[in-house]
Each structure stands twice: as structure tokens, then as C-alpha cells.
Amino acid sequence: MPDVDDIKEGKRYFTDTPQQTEGFFLKGSNALDWGMKNRLARIFNPKSGRTVMLAVDHGYFQGPTTGLERMDLTILPIAPYADTLMLTRGILRSIVPPSFSQSIVLRVSGGTSILKELSNEELAVDIEDSIRLNVCAMAVQVFIGGEYERQSIINMTRMVDMGTRYGIPTLAVTAVGKDMARDARYFRLATRICAELGAHYIKTYYVEDGFETVTASCPVPIVMAGGKKLPELDALTMAYRAVQGGASGVDMGRNIFQSESPIAMIQAVKAVVHDNETPEKAFDLYNAIKNK
């Protein structure tokens, strides 16, 4: 026990300096609890306010996608360059070493394959498993306009409720069916619905006409989905236009792991996202790293 008589009276109260209350750097996230903010700050770089997510969860509905056949050989070498890794619990447990220090976003919805109606998903991971795996966010697919639209929305809201209870953010992923228009009007609808119902951040596609209206009308951060494989300069240009149009980063998969030089490509993407590098200079960086 300390000797009460020996305790010195404090003197450094700084009564002339009010305590500062720092606002959180992410759009629409200031009212979240400390644990939620801490996890988001591991996904998004606090200096740039943006993220480069590496999406490698494709196998949950389409099997061994090109570039993901042997993830131990193709993904682990590039994963340390990403701010966060988006994947399934099966790959996390079987492939990713526990010493991996980047944040994890866990795919938690599923239930159908490319052979069936993709919108017919359920929650496929229990919140307790997300806690056990120490993930920073949970990703749920939302099919606005899809056959099972209501079910997918309820999936997301249930995960928002469970995640909020334990301080884990929910990422809503806006899915686009074959017959849906990929335009700003649709994405304004889809992203706003997800945000209104509690998603902490949203992954959606880039559109050339009006993308800034999508980000402006969504009260939480938007991360651009990479989509199909493009030539490297085109992918860098899309990423640049997305972040300049208000996106808080990108979540790229095929445009990185199917690139001729994935390690060079992910570093070029990071230059665009975090350093506002132009697509042309980022492409020069890509070639310089590739040709080393």
C-alpha cells in the first residue's frame, strides 16, 4: 500500500489550457464508440483519410478465380502492401499467418454460387467468429433492386446491430445484377439506403457521369469497387477519378492480383489514393517497379 503521507500534491493542472476534443477524421463517424473508431482507423489511413483494400473474397461464390488459385503464392506476397485485406474466414484461417499485421475485413454474407440467383444470400458468419478472428469490419452484400432485395437489406441491418454491440463496423457492398443500370441514379439510391439503415461505410462502383453526386449524397465513407480487369493505366485513372470525386479509397481485386506485376500495381494504386498522384505518374511508378 502507498504511504498516504508521502503522496505529493499535483501541480500541473494547466488551468489556462482547455482540454481538446479531437474530431474523428472519417466522414459521418464522429459519434461512433471508441472501439469502432479504432477499427476504422486501422482500415483508413488517418493521414490521408483513405484506404487501399485488397479484395480477395471472390471464391465465396465463384470458386478459384484466376489469380486466386493458390493464394499462398499469389496473395500473401502483395498483402503487406494493402491497408486492409478483404477475404473469407476460410482463407483467413487456412492461408494468412497470424503474424499478419494489416487490418482484416471479413466477408460475412453468402449462400449461393454463380450457378444460382446471387441475391439469395443469408448471413453466413456468426458475430462471435468475427470477434474470435479479431476483424476490423464485416462485409455484407446488399442487392438493391435484386430479387431478394429485402432479405439482403435485413442481412445488413442485422449485422449492423450485432457489430455495433461489439464495436465492429459493417461494410455494405452494393451488388449490381446483370439487368441493373450502372448509373449515378442507381448508386445514389443503393448507397443512401445502406447508409440510412446503419452501414458504417459502403463499397460501390465508379461511374464517369455523376460519381461525385453519389459520394456527396452518402453521409458515410464510400470505397470504390475495382470491378473487372482493366489495363493498368485505365485502372489507375479510374481510382484517381474516384478519390478526386469524393471516394475514401478503393477496394481492388482483379485489377491488382491479375496485373502483370501485382506488387508494382498495388504500390501505384497507393500512390494515387494516398498521395494524389496522377494516373500517368503512378503508371510510371508501376513500370519502374515492374522492371526492377
VENDA-V70599 format. One record per backbone hydrogen bond with DSSP energy under -0.5 kcal/mol. CO is the residue of the C=O (numbers start at 1). NH is the residue of the N-H. E is the energy in kcal/mol with one decimal. If there is no record, write none. Layout:
CO,NH,E ; CO,NH,E
This chain:
2,4,-0.8 ; 3,6,-1.6 ; 4,7,-1.2 ; 11,13,-1.6 ; 14,17,-2.1 ; 16,18,-0.5 ; 20,22,-0.7 ; 26,29,-1.8 ; 27,221,-0.7 ; 29,32,-1.4 ; 33,37,-2.3 ; 34,38,-2.7 ; 35,39,-2.0 ; 36,40,-2.3 ; 37,41,-2.4 ; 38,42,-0.6 ; 39,42,-0.9 ; 39,43,-1.0 ; 40,44,-3.2 ; 45,49,-3.3 ; 45,50,-0.5 ; 50,45,-3.1 ; 51,53,-0.6 ; 51,250,-2.1 ; 52,83,-2.4 ; 52,84,-1.3 ; 53,55,-0.7 ; 53,252,-1.9 ; 54,56,-0.6 ; 54,86,-2.6 ; 57,60,-1.9 ; 58,61,-1.6 ; 58,62,-1.8 ; 59,63,-1.3 ; 61,114,-1.9 ; 63,65,-1.9 ; 65,68,-3.0 ; 68,71,-0.6 ; 70,73,-1.3 ; 70,74,-2.1 ; 71,75,-1.6 ; 71,76,-1.8 ; 75,78,-1.0 ; 75,79,-2.2 ; 76,80,-0.6 ; 78,81,-1.7 ; 79,82,-1.6 ; 83,103,-1.1 ; 84,54,-2.5 ; 85,87,-0.6 ; 85,105,-2.8 ; 86,56,-3.0 ; 87,107,-2.7 ; 88,92,-2.3 ; 89,93,-2.4 ; 90,94,-1.9 ; 91,95,-2.5 ; 91,96,-1.3 ; 97,100,-2.0 ; 103,85,-2.3 ; 104,106,-0.5 ; 104,136,-3.0 ; 104,137,-1.1 ; 105,87,-2.0 ; 106,139,-3.1 ; 108,124,-3.2 ; 108,125,-1.0 ; 110,122,-2.7 ; 113,116,-1.9 ; 116,118,-0.7 ; 117,120,-1.6 ; 119,121,-1.9 ; 122,110,-2.2 ; 122,124,-0.5 ; 126,129,-1.0 ; 126,130,-1.5 ; 127,131,-2.0 ; 128,132,-2.4 ; 129,133,-2.2 ; 130,135,-1.8 ; 131,134,-1.3 ; 136,169,-0.8 ; 137,106,-2.6 ; 138,171,-3.2 ; 139,108,-2.6 ; 139,109,-0.8 ; 140,173,-2.9 ; 142,144,-0.9 ; 142,175,-2.6 ; 143,146,-1.9 ; 146,149,-1.5 ; 148,152,-2.2 ; 149,153,-2.2 ; 150,154,-2.5 ; 151,155,-2.3 ; 152,156,-1.8 ; 153,157,-2.5 ; 154,158,-2.5 ; 155,159,-1.9 ; 156,160,-2.5 ; 157,161,-2.3 ; 158,162,-2.4 ; 159,163,-3.1 ; 160,164,-2.6 ; 161,165,-1.6 ; 162,166,-1.0 ; 163,166,-0.6 ; 163,167,-0.7 ; 163,168,-2.9 ; 164,167,-0.6 ; 167,169,-0.5 ; 169,138,-1.9 ; 170,172,-0.6 ; 170,200,-1.9 ; 170,201,-1.3 ; 171,140,-2.7 ; 171,173,-0.5 ; 172,174,-0.6 ; 172,203,-2.8 ; 173,142,-3.2 ; 173,175,-0.7 ; 175,177,-0.5 ; 177,180,-1.4 ; 181,183,-1.3 ; 183,187,-2.2 ; 184,188,-2.6 ; 185,189,-1.7 ; 186,190,-2.8 ; 187,191,-2.5 ; 188,192,-1.7 ; 189,193,-2.1 ; 190,194,-1.9 ; 191,195,-2.3 ; 192,196,-3.0 ; 193,197,-1.7 ; 194,199,-2.4 ; 195,198,-1.7 ; 200,221,-0.5 ; 201,172,-2.1 ; 202,204,-0.5 ; 202,223,-3.2 ; 203,174,-2.6 ; 204,225,-3.1 ; 207,211,-0.6 ; 208,210,-0.9 ; 209,184,-0.6 ; 210,213,-1.1 ; 210,214,-1.0 ; 211,214,-0.7 ; 211,215,-1.9 ; 212,216,-2.0 ; 213,217,-1.6 ; 215,218,-0.6 ; 217,219,-0.6 ; 221,202,-2.4 ; 222,248,-3.5 ; 223,204,-2.2 ; 224,251,-3.5 ; 225,206,-0.5 ; 231,235,-2.4 ; 232,236,-2.4 ; 233,237,-2.2 ; 234,238,-2.4 ; 235,239,-2.3 ; 236,240,-2.4 ; 237,241,-2.6 ; 238,242,-2.1 ; 239,243,-2.3 ; 240,244,-2.4 ; 241,245,-1.3 ; 242,247,-2.5 ; 243,246,-1.3 ; 248,51,-1.1 ; 249,224,-2.5 ; 250,53,-3.1 ; 251,226,-2.0 ; 252,55,-2.1 ; 253,256,-2.0 ; 253,257,-2.8 ; 254,258,-1.6 ; 256,259,-1.4 ; 259,262,-0.6 ; 261,265,-2.5 ; 262,266,-2.6 ; 263,267,-1.2 ; 264,268,-1.9 ; 265,269,-2.5 ; 266,270,-2.0 ; 267,271,-1.6 ; 268,272,-1.7 ; 269,273,-2.6 ; 270,274,-2.8 ; 270,275,-0.7 ; 271,275,-1.1 ; 271,277,-2.1 ; 272,276,-0.8 ; 278,282,-2.6 ; 279,283,-2.3 ; 280,284,-1.8 ; 281,285,-2.1 ; 282,286,-2.4 ; 283,287,-2.4 ; 284,288,-2.3 ; 285,289,-2.5 ; 286,290,-2.6 ; 287,291,-2.2 ; 289,292,-1.1
